[in-house]
Structure formats: C-alpha cells, structure tokens
Amino acid sequence: MKSIAKYDIKREEIKAKKQNAKLFPFYKMFSWDLLFFYSTQYLFFTVVKGLTAGEILKVNAFYPLFIIIMQLPAAICADFLGRKRSIVLGNIVLMVYIFLLICLPGMIGIFIANIVYAFGYSLKAIQETNILYDSTSTKGGEGLYPKINAKGASGYYLLDGIASLISGYLFVINGYLPMIICLVFTLISTIISTKFKDIYVNQLEQNYLSHKIKEYKNDFKVSIKNIITSQRLRALLLFMGLFNALLSIMSTYSGNILTELSVKPESFSIINAVLTLIAGIATAFQDKIHQKFKNRTFTFLSLTFSISIILIGGILYSRANNILPIILVLFAIRNITMSNYYVLSERYSKNFSTPKTRTRISFAVEFSTNMIEAILLFLAGVLLDGTNITFATLFIGLLSFILFIFILDYMKTRVGLKPGEYKKTDIQLE
C-alpha cells in the first residue's frame, strides 16, 4: 500500500511539473515586467507627474533599497505561502502599485508606490524562477529551464513590443490610459498565476512565524557568508550589480535623449515597440550566443553595451544633423545585449543550486546587486542634475567600460569554469 501511495504522489508531482513547465512561458509573457508601462514611463513621470530626469533617477534610487528592506518580510511570506500563492500575491501587490502611481502626486507618490512595488516584486523574484526550476531541473543539471525561460522571455518581448506601439497613442489621448491598461494586464497575470502547482509543499509548525524569522535571519547570515566565501558568487554579484544599474540608468537617460531630440509621444511608442521586438527576437539566440562565446559571454555583452553608450554620448557631442537614426541603431544594440543578459544572468546565478540553496542565492543576488544599483542610480541622478544629458551619457559610458574591464578581469578565473575547476567553497553553497 505504501508503494502505491508513493507512486500516486510521484505521479501527481510529475503532472504538476508538466503543468508548470507548460504554463510558465505563457505566464512570463504577461508578467515578466509591466506591460504598457515602460514605453511611456518617462513621459508619464515628466509630463503628468512633473518630474525632471534627475529627480526620476534619484527617487528610483531608493527602490533597490526598498527591495533590500523587503527581502526578509517577503521571504518569510513566500516561505509561509509557498511558491504559487506567493506569486499570486506578488501580482496583486503590483496592481496596488499601479493604482498608487495613478492616484498619488509627484515624487512622494512614486516614493510610496515604490515601497509597495518592492514588496510585490520581491515575492515574485523569490519564487517565479524557482517554481520553474523546481519543475524542470534534473539531478544532472538545469534540464529544460533555459529553453522554457527563454521562450517566455521571447513571448514577453513580442507582446511588450505591441503594447509599446499602442502606448504612445494612448498617452496622447490621455496620459493615464497606458497606466490603466497596465493595471488590466497585471490582473491577467494574477489570474494566470493561480494555475501554477506547488512542487515542494512546506509543512507548517507551531510557532511558525517566530521560527521562520529566526530561520531567515540565519539565512541572511548564510547568504553573506556565501558571498564572502564563494569567489564565483562574489564575482557574479559585482558584475550583475553594475550591469543592472547601467540598464536602469540608461532607461531614464534614453527617454531624456529622445526628448532632447524632439521626439513626439507617438514616435516614442513606435521607437520603443521596434526596440522591444528586436530585444524579443534576440532572446531566441541566447543559446547560440552562449555556445559561441562560452565563458566570454558576459564579456561580449557588457563591453558591447558600454561601447554603445560611449558612441551615443560621442554622437550627441558631435551636434551633427540627422543623428536620430544612428542613435536608434545603438539603442537596438543596447536592447539586444540587455535581453540576452537578463536570461543568461538568471541561468548563471542558478547554476550549482539545490531547492534548499536557491532561495538563499536569490536573496544574496537581490541584496548585493540592489545595494550597488541604489548607489549608482542616485549618483547618476546627481550627475544629470548638475550637467546635461550629452556629458552624462558619455561619462557613464566611459566609466562603465573601465569598471567592466576590471570586473571581467576579476571574473576570468572565477566564473565560467568547468565544474571540476571550481573550489568546493565556490559552488557548494550552504
């Protein structure tokens, strides 16, 4: 009888894994990020909310700090609820975030909304990739995780491209319309997330909350210990922190550049749509890029990204006529590297992980990279307030190039090695 019961449990587990793996690309297509939001985010904050580009960067610099603060309550909540319910709740909290952005005024409104967003995002970030990894990984490695994850990313970029195309025209009609539709799509993400199945179910105990607080305090200490002892993890976190910060900085800088070049809101949407579609198509080639460059993949992506920024700054300095097409080509290169970086960084950070260590690794990644991102975002905002977009872009490009050179040199003997070439402390995390 026991063997039959075990067989039934195993069969249900396999069925749940198949359902999650099948559902995940469709879910990620709708929920990887906020649809109908980013293509007009800069216009919404500057035109509707009345902020400057520097103010946007400075207020958004607090968001990574909020992510760090929310790690413990989100982790406790995620462990208490399980993967599925955490993802559902995370999406509901993001709906509250959009509602607050619509209703609250100025920098204060964005500041308060970002606190809410940090909690919702933390719930999602902890559990979304983990539920897929639980459903696809094998004893020998990551299984179908990269393929399914990349498929979802491609779908998202396709849908986001369509959303971006429409958003600018909606913004011209009413500045709040893209935000309202974004709220609707977040509701769709919430509904889809209810179809996931938990693979590993937590057993609740007496004094659960106090026990888990102690446990996650210990996890925090272990995460810091892993960062200190694992040269591989430490190198990855330095690289990802800089790259993530650079992506956030250039998101705002790009909006400022297009505004300086007198691009209309409708053209904003067309540009963002095309760039998003390019990014989506590019994710389909992430395996080929990884196979071609192997342990030099991050070198290729980061240096390509920083050089494109340097070229944008140089072209702006030239004050030549008809520079918009060249700028857009460089924006396209930026988006190609960005989309592949997001997929591959998730892949690299999850390597050599187990169900027990994945949450701790996610916590270490979020904590470290967000600290770096918060500092650099605030400094980029101060820089932009004290100078112009041309100088700021060129400065950021040159600085990031130099920093990447140093970090990549540090990574050379620590990341992208064969399993047997790592020290035990680098891959056998606690």
BELFEN-V453250 format. One record per residue. N is the residue number from 1. PSI is psi in radians with two decimals (none if undefined). OMEGA is omega in whole degrees, -180 to 180 (999 if undefined). BURIAL is + if it has 16 or more other C-alpha atoms within 10 Angstrom, else -. Layout:
N_PSI_OMEGA_BURIAL + N_PSI_OMEGA_BURIAL
This chain:
1_-0.69_180_- + 2_-0.70_-180_- + 3_-0.62_178_- + 4_-0.74_179_- + 5_-0.75_179_- + 6_-0.69_179_- + 7_-0.75_179_- + 8_-0.73_179_- + 9_-0.76_-180_- + 10_-0.71_180_- + 11_-0.74_178_- + 12_-0.65_179_- + 13_-0.77_179_+ + 14_-0.72_179_- + 15_-0.74_179_- + 16_-0.72_179_+ + 17_-0.76_179_+ + 18_-0.72_180_- + 19_-0.77_179_- + 20_-0.78_-179_+ + 21_-0.66_179_+ + 22_-0.65_-176_- + 23_-0.56_-169_+ + 24_-0.82_179_+ + 25_-0.69_179_+ + 26_-0.74_178_+ + 27_-0.82_-178_+ + 28_-0.56_178_+ + 29_-0.62_-179_+ + 30_-0.37_-165_+ + 31_-0.04_-176_+ + 32_-0.69_174_+ + 33_-3.13_-173_+ + 34_1.92_178_+ + 35_2.59_-180_+ + 36_0.22_-175_+ + 37_-0.97_-168_+ + 38_-0.48_-178_+ + 39_-0.49_178_+ + 40_0.23_-179_+ + 41_-0.82_-179_+ + 42_-0.77_179_+ + 43_-0.70_-180_+ + 44_-0.78_-179_+ + 45_-0.63_-177_+ + 46_-0.79_-176_+ + 47_-0.88_-176_- + 48_-0.79_-177_+ + 49_-0.23_173_+ + 50_0.47_180_- + 51_2.74_170_+ + 52_2.91_180_+ + 53_-0.71_178_+ + 54_-0.70_179_+ + 55_-0.65_178_+ + 56_-0.80_-180_+ + 57_-0.74_-177_+ + 58_-0.72_179_+ + 59_-0.60_178_+ + 60_-0.29_177_+ + 61_-0.45_179_+ + 62_-0.35_-178_+ + 63_-0.82_176_+ + 64_-0.57_176_+ + 65_-0.68_176_+ + 66_-0.63_177_+ + 67_-0.77_-180_+ + 68_-0.79_-179_+ + 69_-0.66_-176_+ + 70_-0.09_-178_+ + 71_-0.85_-177_+ + 72_-0.93_178_+ + 73_-0.62_179_- + 74_-0.68_180_+ + 75_-0.73_178_+ + 76_-0.80_180_+ + 77_-0.74_-179_+ + 78_-0.70_180_+ + 79_-0.63_-180_+ + 80_-0.75_-175_+ + 81_-0.48_-172_+ + 82_2.97_-173_+ + 83_-0.88_-174_+ + 84_-0.96_-176_+ + 85_-0.49_176_+ + 86_-0.74_179_+ + 87_-0.73_178_+ + 88_-0.86_-180_+ + 89_-0.69_178_+ + 90_-0.74_178_+ + 91_-0.65_177_+ + 92_-0.73_179_+ + 93_-0.62_177_+ + 94_-0.54_175_+ + 95_-0.71_177_+ + 96_-0.70_179_+ + 97_-0.85_-180_+ + 98_-0.72_180_+ + 99_-0.72_179_+ + 100_-0.68_177_+ + 101_-0.66_180_+ + 102_-0.70_-169_+ + 103_-0.60_-173_- + 104_2.56_-175_- + 105_2.65_165_- + 106_-2.73_-178_- + 107_-0.64_180_+ + 108_-0.72_179_- + 109_-0.78_179_- + 110_-0.69_180_+ + 111_-0.87_-180_+ + 112_-0.76_-179_- + 113_-0.63_-179_+ + 114_-0.53_176_+ + 115_-0.79_179_+ + 116_-0.77_-179_+ + 117_-0.68_-179_+ + 118_-0.70_179_+ + 119_-0.81_180_+ + 120_-0.76_180_+ + 121_-0.70_-179_+ + 122_-0.72_177_+ + 123_-0.80_-179_+ + 124_-0.79_-176_+ + 125_-0.66_-179_+ + 126_-0.67_-166_+ + 127_-0.39_-174_+ + 128_-0.96_-180_+ + 129_-0.54_-180_+ + 130_-0.67_-179_+ + 131_-0.57_175_+ + 132_-0.74_180_+ + 133_-0.71_176_+ + 134_-0.57_-173_+ + 135_-0.26_-173_+ + 136_-0.38_-175_+ + 137_2.70_178_+ + 138_3.01_178_- + 139_-0.49_-178_- + 140_-0.11_-179_- + 141_-2.60_-171_- + 142_-0.12_176_+ + 143_-2.30_-178_- + 144_0.12_-176_- + 145_-0.93_-177_+ + 146_-0.72_-177_+ + 147_-0.82_-178_+ + 148_-0.72_179_+ + 149_-0.77_180_+ + 150_-0.63_177_+ + 151_-0.74_177_+ + 152_-0.70_179_+ + 153_-0.73_179_+ + 154_-0.74_178_+ + 155_-0.70_178_+ + 156_-0.82_-178_+ + 157_-0.62_177_+ + 158_-0.85_-180_+ + 159_-0.69_180_+ + 160_-0.56_176_+ + 161_-0.75_177_+ + 162_-0.77_179_+ + 163_-0.72_-180_+ + 164_-0.66_180_+ + 165_-0.68_-177_+ + 166_-0.58_-171_+ + 167_-0.76_-178_+ + 168_-0.72_179_+ + 169_-0.65_176_+ + 170_-0.67_-180_+ + 171_-0.66_178_+ + 172_-0.67_178_- + 173_-0.86_179_- + 174_2.22_-176_- + 175_-0.34_-178_+ + 176_-0.24_-175_+ + 177_-0.82_179_+ + 178_-0.61_180_+ + 179_-0.69_180_+ + 180_-0.74_179_+ + 181_-0.60_174_+ + 182_-0.71_178_+ + 183_-0.71_180_+ + 184_-0.74_-180_+ + 185_-0.53_175_+ + 186_-0.61_174_+ + 187_-0.71_178_+ + 188_-0.74_177_- + 189_-0.72_180_+ + 190_-0.77_-180_+ + 191_-0.79_180_- + 192_-0.71_-176_+ + 193_-0.37_179_+ + 194_-0.20_-178_- + 195_-0.13_178_- + 196_2.78_176_+ + 197_2.37_174_+ + 198_2.34_178_+ + 199_-0.81_179_+ + 200_2.01_-176_- + 201_2.23_179_- + 202_2.48_174_- + 203_2.07_-178_- + 204_2.56_-179_- + 205_2.96_172_- + 206_2.66_-177_- + 207_0.68_-173_- + 208_-0.84_-174_- + 209_-0.86_-179_- + 210_-0.64_178_- + 211_-0.74_-178_- + 212_-0.58_176_+ + 213_-0.79_177_- + 214_-0.71_-178_- + 215_-0.75_-178_- + 216_-0.43_169_+ + 217_-0.72_177_- + 218_-0.70_178_- + 219_-0.66_178_+ + 220_-0.81_179_+ + 221_-0.73_-180_- + 222_-0.69_179_+ + 223_-0.78_177_+ + 224_-0.71_179_+ + 225_-0.72_178_- + 226_-0.70_178_+ + 227_-0.71_-178_+ + 228_-0.74_-173_- + 229_-0.50_-177_+ + 230_1.88_178_+ + 231_-0.58_178_+ + 232_-0.87_-179_+ + 233_-0.75_-179_+ + 234_-0.75_179_+ + 235_-0.74_178_+ + 236_-0.74_-177_+ + 237_-0.68_177_+ + 238_-0.81_-179_+ + 239_-0.84_-177_+ + 240_-0.63_178_+ + 241_-0.79_179_+ + 242_-0.77_-178_+ + 243_-0.77_179_+ + 244_-0.75_179_+ + 245_-0.74_-179_+ + 246_-0.68_178_+ + 247_-0.76_180_+ + 248_-0.74_179_+ + 249_-0.83_-176_+ + 250_-0.39_175_+ + 251_-0.77_178_+ + 252_-0.75_180_+ + 253_-0.67_-179_+ + 254_-0.72_176_+ + 255_-0.71_178_+ + 256_-0.71_180_+ + 257_-0.80_180_+ + 258_-0.65_177_+ + 259_-0.75_178_- + 260_-0.53_179_- + 261_0.22_174_- + 262_0.66_177_- + 263_2.30_-178_- + 264_2.77_180_- + 265_-0.70_179_+ + 266_-0.69_179_+ + 267_-0.57_174_- + 268_-0.84_-175_+ + 269_-0.71_179_+ + 270_-0.79_180_+ + 271_-0.85_-179_+ + 272_-0.61_179_+ + 273_-0.83_-180_+ + 274_-0.77_-179_+ + 275_-0.67_179_+ + 276_-0.71_177_+ + 277_-0.70_177_+ + 278_-0.76_179_+ + 279_-0.71_180_+ + 280_-0.76_178_+ + 281_-0.67_-177_+ + 282_-0.54_-179_+ + 283_-0.43_179_+ + 284_-0.30_-178_+ + 285_0.20_-176_- + 286_-0.60_178_+ + 287_-0.72_179_+ + 288_-0.70_178_- + 289_-0.76_-180_+ + 290_-0.70_179_+ + 291_-0.62_-179_- + 292_-0.80_-174_- + 293_-0.31_177_- + 294_-2.11_-177_- + 295_0.07_174_+ + 296_0.21_-177_+ + 297_-0.84_180_+ + 298_-0.57_176_+ + 299_-0.83_179_+ + 300_-0.84_-176_- + 301_-0.80_-175_+ + 302_-0.75_-179_+ + 303_-0.63_175_+ + 304_-0.75_-179_+ + 305_-0.88_-176_+ + 306_-0.62_178_+ + 307_-0.65_178_+ + 308_-0.62_177_+ + 309_-0.74_178_+ + 310_-0.77_180_+ + 311_-0.68_177_+ + 312_-0.83_179_+ + 313_-0.72_179_+ + 314_-0.72_179_+ + 315_-0.70_177_+ + 316_-0.67_178_+ + 317_-0.54_-177_- + 318_-0.39_-179_- + 319_0.54_180_- + 320_2.85_178_- + 321_2.67_175_- + 322_0.83_-179_- + 323_-0.18_-176_- + 324_-0.81_180_+ + 325_-0.69_180_- + 326_-0.73_178_- + 327_-0.71_-179_+ + 328_-0.63_175_+ + 329_-0.73_179_- + 330_-0.61_173_+ + 331_-0.68_179_+ + 332_-0.73_177_+ + 333_-0.72_177_+ + 334_-0.79_-178_+ + 335_-0.60_178_+ + 336_-0.83_179_+ + 337_-0.67_-180_+ + 338_-0.87_-176_+ + 339_-0.70_178_+ + 340_-0.60_177_+ + 341_-0.79_-178_+ + 342_-0.79_-178_+ + 343_-0.80_-176_+ + 344_-0.54_179_+ + 345_-0.67_175_- + 346_-0.71_-179_- + 347_-0.82_-179_- + 348_-0.75_-176_- + 349_-0.44_-179_+ + 350_-0.22_180_+ + 351_2.53_177_- + 352_0.37_-179_+ + 353_2.84_176_+ + 354_2.93_177_+ + 355_-0.59_-179_- + 356_-0.70_-174_- + 357_-0.27_-175_+ + 358_-0.74_179_+ + 359_-0.71_179_+ + 360_-0.69_178_+ + 361_-0.75_177_+ + 362_-0.73_179_+ + 363_-0.78_-180_+ + 364_-0.71_179_+ + 365_-0.86_-179_+ + 366_-0.78_-178_+ + 367_-0.91_-174_+ + 368_-0.84_-177_+ + 369_-0.58_180_+ + 370_-0.56_174_+ + 371_-0.80_179_+ + 372_-0.78_-178_+ + 373_-0.74_-179_+ + 374_-0.80_-179_+ + 375_-0.83_-176_+ + 376_-0.63_177_+ + 377_-0.79_-179_+ + 378_-0.76_179_+ + 379_-0.64_178_+ + 380_-0.61_176_+ + 381_-0.75_177_+ + 382_-0.75_179_+ + 383_-0.78_-177_+ + 384_-0.59_177_+ + 385_-0.51_-176_+ + 386_-0.10_-178_- + 387_-2.74_178_- + 388_2.95_-174_- + 389_-0.54_180_+ + 390_-0.93_-180_+ + 391_-0.75_-177_+ + 392_-0.74_-180_+ + 393_-0.81_180_+ + 394_-0.72_180_+ + 395_-0.81_180_+ + 396_-0.71_179_+ + 397_-0.83_-179_+ + 398_-0.76_-180_+ + 399_-0.78_-179_- + 400_-0.65_179_+ + 401_-0.80_180_+ + 402_-0.79_-180_- + 403_-0.70_178_- + 404_-0.67_179_+ + 405_-0.81_-180_- + 406_-0.78_-178_- + 407_-0.73_180_+ + 408_-0.61_176_+ + 409_-0.68_177_- + 410_-0.62_-178_+ + 411_-0.38_-170_+ + 412_-0.72_-178_- + 413_0.23_-174_- + 414_-0.35_-177_+ + 415_2.52_176_+ + 416_0.29_180_+ + 417_2.94_172_- + 418_2.63_-177_- + 419_-0.69_-178_- + 420_-0.24_-178_- + 421_-0.19_180_- + 422_2.62_168_+ + 423_2.70_180_- + 424_-0.65_-179_- + 425_-0.31_-180_- + 426_-0.57_-174_+ + 427_-0.36_179_+ + 428_1.32_-177_- + 429_2.75_-178_+ + 430_none_999_+
